[in-house]
Amino acid sequence: MPHSAEMSQLTSTLSRATSIPHVYDETLETRGGGTAYYMVECGGLLFLAWFDEDTQEMIISPLDLWDMENLEDALDDPMPLLSYQAIDREGFERMAAQTFAASALPAVTTH
């Protein structure tokens, strides 16, 4: 399971990006009903993001807590998958350089 700091950062990022409160729940013991919207990959594990109608929050919960038969009936096909990975400045600079290099216009030779 990803560290609690990583899950806190994930839910905070998703809350800011969507303007919907996101909460990590690793137990699902006291949740109401809701609709599944997307999956999140974090730390090599899959999580389901679903809207809890009782609390009006988007709940991020480990996929392995769900009964697969019920889950298959509830999921849209295809289901969006977000991949979350925190990145530091060095990693950002490396990825930005690769992106810029890949999108650079090809050299044009004129005769």
N, C-alpha and C positions, 0 to 999 in steps of 0.2 A: 504494500500500500504506500502511495506517496506520503511524504512527511506532511504534518499538519500545516507547516508554514507554506508549503507548495500549494496545498489545497486552499488555504486562506488567500493566497495570491491569485489563484485561478478564479475563485468565486468573486473576489474583488474586481478583477479585470472584466469578467463577464457582466457583473452588475453595472460597471461604468459603461461598457460597450453597448448594453441593451436597455439601460434605464429600468431594468427589472431586478429586484433583489434576488441574488443567487445564494443558496445556502447548501453547504456540504452536509450530508446526513449519511453516516456509515452504518446505520441500524435499521431505518424505516419502521421502527416500532410504533410510532405515534403519528403516522401521516394519514391524511385523507385521500380522496380520489383525485385524479387529474389526468392530463393529457401529456403523452411523451412528445417532445419536439425535436430533440437531436441527441447524438452521442458525443462524448468528449473522450479523447485519448490523452492520458497524462501519465507520465512515468511508465509507459508500456502497458497500462491497464485501461480498460474501457469503463466508462461511466454513462449512466442515462441521465439526461436533463429533462425533467418533466415539471409541469406547472401544477402546484398543489392548490386546488380551488379553495380549500379552507383558509390557508394562510396567505394566499395571493403571492407566493414566492416560487421561484424556479428552484427545484431541488436537484442537486447533483448527488447521485448515489451509485455505489459500485454495481456494475452489471450482474455480478454473481449473487446479489441478494434477490434477484428476480427469478420467478418461475419461468423457465424458457417457453413453455407452452402458452402461458398467458401473455408473455412478452411478445411472442411472434404474432399473436392476434392484434396486439395494440400498436405495433409499429407500422409506420408507413414504409413502403418499398419503392424507391430507396430512402433510407434514413440519412439525413445529413450527419457528417462526422467532422467535428472540429478537433484539431490536434494542438495541444498546448505545450509549449516549451518556453521557459524563461530564457532570456538571452542577455548576456552582458555586453559591454561596449565593444570588446575585442571581437566577439562573435558577430555582432551587428555589422561592424566595419568589414569583416571578411565576407559576410553574406551580401552586403550592399555592393562590394567590389565585384563579386561574382555576377550579381544581377545586372549591374551596369555593363559589365563586359559582355554578357550574353545578349543584351539588348542594343549594343552599339551597332550603328549602321555599317554595313560592309563597305570596304574601300572600293571606290569606283574608279576605274581606269578609263581615260578617254584617249582616243587615237586621233 
